Amino acid sequence: MGDFKVASVIELIGESTESWEDAVNQAVEAASKTIQHITGVEVLNLTAVVEDGRVTRYKADVHVAFGVDDKLRKIKEPAMATHATPVY
């Protein structure tokens, strides 16, 4: 996973008129336009659209994993909440 302590995973569906492999590549290429540090892809499911007895579109449901850069995270860990003891 490189220098990253935390990874995130998103699910995408890539589509291609060429092949399932190309559908996977389409999903990864689309993700890489907005997501940095992609480290891997897992293919979950392969499907296709059939028209007139022929496969016309290949679809790949994938998980794309990427490292979360702590230096870029804007969310800080929540402070410990202090609760007052209820008075009865």
C-alpha positions as CSV (number, residue, x, y, z in Angstrom):
1,M,0.0,0.0,0.0
2,G,3.0,2.3,-0.2
3,D,3.5,5.0,2.4
4,F,-0.2,5.2,3.3
5,K,-1.6,4.0,6.6
6,V,-5.2,4.1,5.4
7,A,-6.8,2.9,2.2
8,S,-10.2,3.7,0.8
9,V,-12.2,1.6,-1.7
10,I,-14.9,2.8,-4.1
11,E,-17.1,0.7,-6.3
12,L,-17.4,1.6,-10.0
13,I,-18.9,0.0,-13.1
14,G,-16.8,0.3,-16.3
15,E,-18.3,-0.2,-19.7
16,S,-16.8,-1.1,-23.1
17,T,-17.9,-2.2,-26.6
18,E,-14.5,-4.1,-26.9
19,S,-14.0,-6.5,-23.9
20,W,-14.4,-7.0,-20.2
21,E,-10.7,-6.2,-19.8
22,D,-11.3,-2.9,-21.5
23,A,-14.3,-2.2,-19.3
24,V,-12.1,-2.7,-16.2
25,N,-9.5,-0.3,-17.7
26,Q,-12.2,2.3,-18.4
27,A,-13.3,2.2,-14.8
28,V,-9.7,2.6,-13.5
29,E,-8.9,5.4,-16.0
30,A,-12.0,7.3,-15.1
31,A,-11.2,7.0,-11.4
32,S,-7.6,8.2,-12.0
33,K,-8.9,11.5,-13.4
34,T,-10.0,12.6,-9.9
35,I,-8.4,10.1,-7.4
36,Q,-4.7,10.0,-6.6
37,H,-2.7,7.1,-5.3
38,I,-4.7,4.2,-6.8
39,T,-3.1,1.0,-5.6
40,G,-5.3,-1.8,-7.0
41,V,-8.5,-3.0,-8.5
42,E,-10.7,-6.0,-7.7
43,V,-13.1,-7.3,-10.3
44,L,-16.4,-8.2,-8.5
45,N,-18.7,-9.1,-11.4
46,L,-18.7,-9.2,-15.2
47,T,-21.9,-8.7,-17.2
48,A,-22.9,-7.9,-20.7
49,V,-25.7,-6.4,-22.7
50,V,-27.0,-8.6,-25.5
51,E,-28.8,-7.2,-28.5
52,D,-30.0,-9.2,-31.5
53,G,-28.2,-12.3,-30.1
54,R,-24.8,-10.6,-29.8
55,V,-22.9,-9.1,-27.0
56,T,-22.8,-5.3,-27.6
57,R,-21.5,-3.9,-24.4
58,Y,-19.3,-5.4,-21.7
59,K,-19.6,-4.2,-18.1
60,A,-17.2,-4.7,-15.2
61,D,-18.2,-4.0,-11.6
62,V,-15.0,-3.2,-9.7
63,H,-13.6,-2.0,-6.4
64,V,-10.8,0.5,-6.8
65,A,-8.5,1.0,-3.8
66,F,-6.4,4.1,-3.2
67,G,-4.2,5.4,-0.4
68,V,-5.5,8.2,1.8
69,D,-2.9,10.9,2.2
70,D,-3.0,12.1,5.8
71,K,-1.3,15.3,4.9
72,L,-4.2,16.3,2.6
73,R,-7.0,15.2,5.0
74,K,-9.1,18.2,6.2
75,I,-11.1,16.2,8.8
76,K,-9.6,16.2,12.2
77,E,-10.3,13.6,14.8
78,P,-13.2,14.7,17.1
79,A,-12.3,16.0,20.5
80,M,-13.3,13.9,23.4
81,A,-16.7,15.0,24.6
82,T,-17.2,15.8,28.2
83,H,-20.5,15.0,29.6
84,A,-21.9,16.6,32.7
85,T,-23.1,14.2,35.4
86,P,-26.9,14.4,35.5
87,V,-28.3,15.8,38.7
88,Y,-31.4,14.0,40.1
